[in-house]
Amino acid sequence: MNMNIIIALCIIVLTALTFAVWISGGRYGELRPSQEATGAYTSFRVDPEKNYYSSGPDFYPNALMGIDKAWTVESDLWKKRELTDASIRELVLNMQSKAMEQMASLHGFDVVDDKGWKIGDWYSILGLNITIKVTEGKRVAITTPPIEIYSQR
């Protein structure tokens, strides 16, 4: 077989595979560990450029997240919170107390989109499986942590 034909067939197969993965895979972001995010939550700083959300009990949420106001969170499971420095302090301290009861520690993460751009931050225990699906027009669907994260440890 002619070498040009083999090369052309390889290019066609690779293009078809890339297209199939692109169509079926969707656009997903991720949580990346972040000392900056940990510092923001543990120093009880509310960023006025973010909308804040919590998941789980109001008194000690399973997770807190702040998403850039340019983005829309597509989920009825997240509770939008109007936080102040005082109210975030109370939430974070309650979360820390609950985590300590279970011998767990809390950490901050950057929420990044499918292109690797930071769109927010997150605060919770380690080891949660979260899906961040980016949809059209700066919209993001983020799954919540399991209901009883502290009792599962």
JOKAZI-V370884 format. One record per pair of residues at least 24 apart in sequence whose ideal C-beta (glycine too) atoms are under 8 Angstrom apart, sorted by sequence separation. I is the first residue (numbers start at 1). J is the second residue. D is the distance in whole Angstrom. If there is no record, write none. Layout:
I,J,D
I,J,D
//
This chain:
54,78,7
55,79,7
64,88,8
125,149,6
53,78,4
54,79,5
124,149,7
125,150,8
53,79,6
99,125,6
53,80,6
54,81,5
64,91,6
113,140,7
52,80,7
53,81,6
64,92,7
95,123,7
125,153,8
51,80,6
52,81,5
111,140,8
52,82,8
61,91,6
52,83,5
60,91,7
64,95,7
92,123,7
111,142,7
60,94,4
61,95,6
59,94,6
60,95,5
52,88,8
46,83,5
54,91,7
60,97,7
46,84,6
60,98,4
46,85,6
45,85,7
44,85,5
44,86,8
46,88,5
45,88,8
44,88,5
67,111,7
44,89,4
65,111,6
104,150,7
41,88,7
44,92,6
71,119,5
102,150,5
71,120,7
101,150,7
102,151,8
104,153,5
42,92,7
103,153,7
41,92,5
68,119,5
99,150,7
102,153,5
67,119,6
68,120,6
98,150,6
67,120,4
66,120,5
65,120,6
66,121,5
65,121,7
65,122,5
64,122,7
65,123,7
63,122,6
64,123,5
63,123,7
64,124,7
63,124,4
74,135,7
62,124,6
78,142,7
41,106,8
63,128,7
72,137,8
74,139,5
42,108,8
72,138,7
74,140,7
75,141,6
77,143,8
78,144,6
41,108,5
71,138,5
72,139,5
73,140,6
74,141,4
75,142,6
77,144,5
38,106,8
40,108,7
70,138,6
71,139,7
72,140,7
73,141,8
75,143,8
38,107,6
39,108,7
71,140,6
73,142,6
75,144,7
38,108,3
50,120,6
37,108,3
50,121,8
36,108,7
37,109,6
35,108,7
37,110,6
67,140,7
33,107,6
34,108,5
36,110,8
33,108,8
34,109,6
33,109,6
34,110,4
32,109,6
65,142,7
31,109,4
32,110,5
31,110,7
31,111,6
32,112,6
41,121,8
31,112,8
40,121,6
63,144,7
29,111,7
30,112,6
41,123,4
62,144,7
63,145,5
29,112,5
62,145,4
29,113,5
37,121,4
62,146,7
29,114,5
36,121,8
37,122,7
38,123,7
62,147,7
27,113,8
28,114,6
37,123,7
27,114,4
34,121,7
62,149,5
56,144,8
62,150,8
55,144,4
56,145,7
29,119,7
55,145,6
31,122,6
56,147,7
56,149,7
31,130,6
31,132,7
30,132,6
28,131,7
29,132,4
28,132,6
29,133,8
28,133,6
29,134,6
27,133,7
28,134,7
26,133,6
27,134,4
27,135,8
29,140,7
//
